[in-house]
Amino acid sequence: MMRVAMYYNNRDVRIEEMAVPEIGPGEMLVKVMSSGICGSDVMEWYRIKKAPIVLGHEIAGEVVKTGEHVKQYKVGDRVFVSHHIPCNTCRYCLTGNHTACETLHTTNFFPGGFAEYLRVPELNVDRGVFVLPDEMSFDQGTFIEPLACVVRGQRVARLLPGQSVLVLGSGMSGLLHIALAKALGAGRILATDINKHRLDAAKKFGADAAINASENVPAKVKELNDGRLADLAIVCAGALPAFEQALQSVDRGGTILCFAPTQPGVNLPVPINDFWRNGITLLPSYGGSPADLMVAIDLIHAGRVPVEDMITHRLPLDEAGKGFKLVAEASDSIKVILLPHGK
């Protein structure tokens, strides 16, 4: 038997027992050593429809058992395991849109990362397992998936060195966007939030200035960016005002990257005529491809994105409920990591 953190809602996460998964000939059993709580894990409207469920997709662990057909990995390997993997053969994958792939949207490991062990299905073994560099800790490994999503976002937005960047929302994803933009040579980097702790964190991880989101954000961007609006505005907060501020804060020829989703059914009024005349691009980004995961591993390994410093809480699995509360309240936490096998 093993322990899991079973999600019922953001205020009800229970430690329960279930059988350690059996594996097939092409599968692996991984001992979960570190598992990050993602902001999407506390999007209750999104998660509660599948509850009760074991969540967790930002994991790093150790291979403890392999099926007889698995040759590329061995017991003792330290690995990151991707939960969603593309088929690499459909029209979406073949045109570089891996995150639109139906296989990516329907695959997962079992039962979830907030468990002591997980079963890695054959498809995930084939194209979703990455051996951690010797110098990379399990805790650092939990950042591979969220950083890969950020890598993809800035890649599709075509951020160029020297361009100004505005990040709206300085939670975990916002801070990764700030740190990556800095590593990629962005020009002026500005950040917004309503929380002072997060505004301070934004400056710590690379923002040149932090703006309280209750202010006149477009005016502050101009003031802090030599009279210009931002070349790239990245929305990392699901609140509609953040999207509205982005529409008003992007310069001619610029791009708005919708990295966060809104609540279901929320529509964003877009000034089409202004965008048409000014050549402004509005685009979303979801997930990351295998290539983005490889880039994320290299960035973390090289120390270009200081993920270790973003960890504010390391909790045993027994305190999963506290971890969910910390992330949902988004007050003084940045990255919360669960350690299913203790510290």
C-alpha positions in Angstrom: 0.0 0.0 0.0 1.0 3.6 -0.5 -0.2 7.0 0.7 -1.8 9.6 -1.7 -3.2 13.1 -1.3 -6.7 12.8 -2.5 -8.2 16.0 -3.8 -11.9 16.7 -3.1 -11.7 20.5 -3.2 -9.2 23.2 -2.3 -10.2 23.0 1.4 -10.5 19.2 1.5 -7.4 17.2 0.6 -7.2 13.9 2.4 -4.3 11.5 3.0 -5.6 8.1 1.9 -4.2 4.7 1.0 -4.3 2.8 -2.2 -2.4 -0.1 -3.7 1.0 0.5 -5.2 0.3 0.4 -9.0 1.2 -2.8 -10.9 3.2 -2.2 -14.1 3.0 -3.8 -17.5 5.9 -5.0 -19.7 6.5 -1.6 -21.2 5.9 0.5 -18.1 7.8 1.7 -15.1 7.2 2.3 -11.4 8.7 5.6 -10.1 9.2 6.6 -6.5 8.1 10.2 -6.2 10.7 12.2 -4.3 9.5 15.8 -5.0 6.2 17.0 -6.4 5.3 20.7 -6.9 1.8 22.2 -6.4 0.9 24.1 -9.6 -1.4 27.1 -9.7 -3.7 25.0 -12.0 -4.0 22.4 -9.2 -6.0 25.0 -7.1 -8.2 26.2 -10.0 -11.2 24.7 -8.3 -13.6 25.2 -11.2 -11.3 23.1 -13.3 -10.3 20.4 -10.9 -13.5 19.7 -8.9 -15.4 18.2 -11.8 -13.0 15.2 -11.7 -12.8 14.9 -7.9 -12.0 12.9 -5.9 -8.7 12.7 -7.8 -4.9 12.5 -7.1 -3.4 15.5 -8.7 0.2 16.5 -9.2 2.1 16.7 -12.5 5.4 18.5 -11.6 7.3 15.5 -10.3 10.8 14.1 -10.0 11.7 10.7 -8.6 13.6 7.5 -8.9 12.9 4.5 -11.0 12.3 1.5 -8.7 10.9 -1.1 -11.1 10.9 -1.5 -14.9 8.8 -3.8 -17.2 10.7 -6.5 -19.1 10.4 -4.5 -22.4 11.9 -1.3 -20.9 15.6 -1.1 -22.0 16.3 2.6 -22.0 15.9 3.2 -18.3 17.1 1.2 -15.2 16.3 0.9 -11.5 18.0 3.8 -9.7 17.7 6.3 -12.5 16.8 9.8 -11.3 14.1 11.1 -13.6 11.5 13.7 -14.5 8.3 12.2 -15.9 6.0 14.2 -18.2 2.3 13.6 -17.5 1.0 14.7 -20.9 2.9 13.5 -24.0 2.2 14.1 -27.7 1.8 11.4 -30.4 4.4 13.1 -32.7 2.5 11.8 -35.8 -0.7 13.8 -36.0 -1.2 16.9 -38.2 -0.8 19.1 -35.1 2.5 17.6 -34.0 3.8 17.5 -37.5 3.2 21.3 -37.8 4.8 22.0 -34.4 1.6 22.4 -32.4 2.3 19.5 -30.0 0.1 20.9 -27.3 -2.9 20.7 -29.5 -2.4 17.0 -30.0 -5.3 14.8 -28.8 -2.9 12.3 -27.3 -1.3 15.0 -25.2 -4.7 16.0 -23.9 -5.7 12.5 -23.0 -2.5 10.9 -21.6 -1.3 10.9 -17.9 0.6 8.9 -15.4 -1.2 7.1 -12.6 -2.5 8.0 -10.1 -0.9 11.5 -9.9 2.2 13.1 -8.5 0.8 13.6 -5.0 1.5 9.9 -4.2 4.4 7.9 -3.0 4.7 6.0 -6.2 3.3 6.3 -9.8 3.0 4.1 -12.8 4.4 5.4 -16.0 2.4 4.2 -19.0 4.2 2.8 -22.1 3.7 5.9 -24.2 5.1 8.1 -21.4 8.1 5.8 -21.0 8.7 6.0 -24.8 8.7 9.8 -25.0 8.0 11.5 -21.7 10.9 10.4 -19.3 14.0 12.5 -19.0 17.0 11.4 -16.8 18.1 14.3 -14.5 21.6 15.6 -14.7 23.7 14.4 -11.7 23.9 18.0 -10.4 20.2 18.6 -10.5 18.2 18.0 -7.3 14.8 16.4 -7.2 13.4 19.7 -6.0 14.8 21.5 -9.1 13.4 18.7 -11.2 9.8 19.8 -10.2 10.4 23.0 -12.2 11.0 21.3 -15.5 7.4 21.1 -16.6 6.3 24.6 -15.5 9.5 26.1 -17.0 8.9 24.2 -20.3 5.4 25.8 -20.5 7.1 29.2 -20.1 9.7 28.4 -22.7 7.0 27.5 -25.2 5.1 30.7 -24.4 8.0 32.9 -25.0 9.1 30.9 -28.1 5.7 31.3 -29.8 5.6 34.9 -28.8 9.0 35.3 -30.5 10.6 37.4 -27.8 13.7 39.0 -29.1 16.7 40.3 -27.1 16.3 43.9 -26.1 12.5 43.9 -26.3 10.5 45.2 -23.3 8.3 42.8 -21.4 5.4 43.3 -19.1 4.3 40.4 -17.0 0.9 40.7 -15.5 0.6 38.6 -12.4 3.8 37.7 -10.4 2.8 34.3 -9.1 4.9 31.2 -9.9 4.4 31.3 -13.7 4.9 35.1 -13.7 8.2 34.8 -11.9 9.4 32.1 -14.3 8.5 34.3 -17.2 10.4 37.2 -15.6 13.5 35.0 -15.0 13.4 33.5 -18.4 13.0 36.8 -20.2 16.0 38.1 -18.3 18.0 35.0 -19.2 17.1 35.5 -22.9 18.3 39.1 -22.9 15.0 41.0 -22.8 15.3 44.8 -22.4 13.2 46.5 -19.7 11.2 43.9 -17.7 8.1 45.2 -15.7 5.8 43.2 -13.5 2.4 43.7 -11.9 0.6 42.1 -9.0 -1.7 43.2 -6.1 0.4 41.4 -3.5 3.5 43.2 -2.1 5.3 39.9 -1.3 5.0 39.0 -5.0 6.0 42.4 -6.2 9.2 42.1 -4.2 9.7 38.6 -5.6 9.3 40.0 -9.1 12.2 42.4 -8.6 14.3 39.7 -6.9 14.0 37.4 -10.0 14.7 40.0 -12.7 12.0 42.7 -13.0 13.4 46.2 -13.4 10.3 47.6 -11.7 7.1 46.3 -10.1 3.7 47.9 -10.5 0.8 47.5 -8.2 -2.0 46.2 -10.4 -4.5 48.7 -8.8 -2.6 51.6 -10.4 -3.0 52.9 -14.0 -0.8 50.1 -15.4 -0.5 51.4 -19.0 0.5 54.9 -17.7 3.1 53.3 -15.4 4.5 51.2 -18.2 5.0 54.3 -20.3 6.6 56.1 -17.4 9.0 53.2 -16.7 9.7 52.3 -20.3 11.0 55.5 -21.8 7.5 56.6 -22.9 6.7 53.4 -24.7 4.3 50.6 -24.1 5.5 47.0 -23.9 6.7 45.0 -26.8 5.4 41.8 -25.2 2.7 41.6 -22.5 2.4 38.3 -20.8 -0.9 37.6 -18.8 -0.2 35.2 -15.9 -3.3 36.0 -13.9 -6.7 34.6 -14.6 -8.6 37.8 -13.6 -10.2 39.7 -16.4 -8.7 43.1 -15.4 -5.3 41.6 -16.1 -6.3 40.8 -19.6 -7.8 44.2 -20.1 -4.7 45.9 -18.8 -2.6 43.9 -21.3 -4.8 45.1 -24.2 -4.0 48.7 -23.2 -0.3 48.2 -22.4 1.1 46.7 -25.6 3.0 48.8 -28.1 2.4 48.9 -31.9 3.7 45.8 -33.5 3.7 44.1 -30.1 2.3 40.8 -28.8 -0.1 39.8 -26.0 0.6 36.3 -24.7 -2.4 34.8 -22.8 -0.5 32.4 -20.6 -3.3 32.1 -18.0 -6.9 31.1 -18.6 -10.0 32.9 -17.4 -13.0 31.3 -15.7 -15.2 29.4 -18.1 -17.5 31.5 -20.2 -15.6 34.8 -19.7 -15.2 36.7 -22.9 -12.6 39.4 -23.6 -13.6 42.4 -25.7 -10.8 43.1 -28.1 -10.4 46.4 -29.9 -10.0 44.7 -33.3 -9.7 47.9 -35.4 -6.9 49.3 -33.2 -5.1 45.9 -33.2 -5.5 45.7 -37.0 -4.2 49.1 -37.6 -1.3 48.8 -35.1 -0.2 45.2 -36.0 -0.8 43.8 -32.6 -0.8 40.0 -32.1 -3.0 38.2 -29.5 -2.1 34.6 -28.9 -2.5 31.9 -26.2 0.0 29.3 -25.1 -0.8 26.0 -23.3 1.7 23.4 -22.1 5.0 22.5 -23.5 6.5 20.2 -26.1 9.2 17.6 -25.5 11.7 20.0 -27.1 10.6 22.7 -24.6 11.2 20.2 -21.7 14.7 19.6 -22.9 15.4 23.3 -23.1 14.0 23.7 -19.5 16.3 21.0 -18.2 19.3 22.7 -19.8 18.3 26.1 -18.4 18.0 24.8 -14.9 21.1 22.7 -15.2 23.1 25.7 -16.4 21.7 27.9 -13.6 20.2 30.4 -16.0 16.9 30.3 -14.2 17.3 30.2 -10.4 14.5 27.9 -9.6 15.9 26.7 -6.2 15.5 30.2 -4.8 11.8 30.2 -5.7 10.9 27.4 -3.3 9.3 28.8 -0.2 7.8 25.7 1.4 8.8 22.1 1.5 6.1 19.9 3.1 5.6 16.2 3.8 2.8 14.5 2.0 0.8 14.5 5.3 0.6 18.3 5.0 -0.8 18.4 1.5 -3.9 20.2 2.7 -1.7 23.0 4.1 0.2 23.1 0.8 -3.0 23.5 -1.2 -4.2 26.2 1.2 -0.9 28.1 0.8 -1.1 28.0 -3.0 -4.8 28.9 -3.2 -4.4 31.9 -0.9 -1.4 33.1 -2.8 -0.2 35.3 0.0 3.4 34.7 1.1 4.1 31.5 -0.8 5.9 31.2 -4.2 6.7 27.5 -4.8 5.3 24.8 -2.6 6.7 21.3 -2.9 5.4 18.1 -1.4 7.9 15.4 -0.3 6.1 12.1 -0.3 8.9 10.3 1.4 9.9 13.0 3.8 12.8 15.4 3.9 
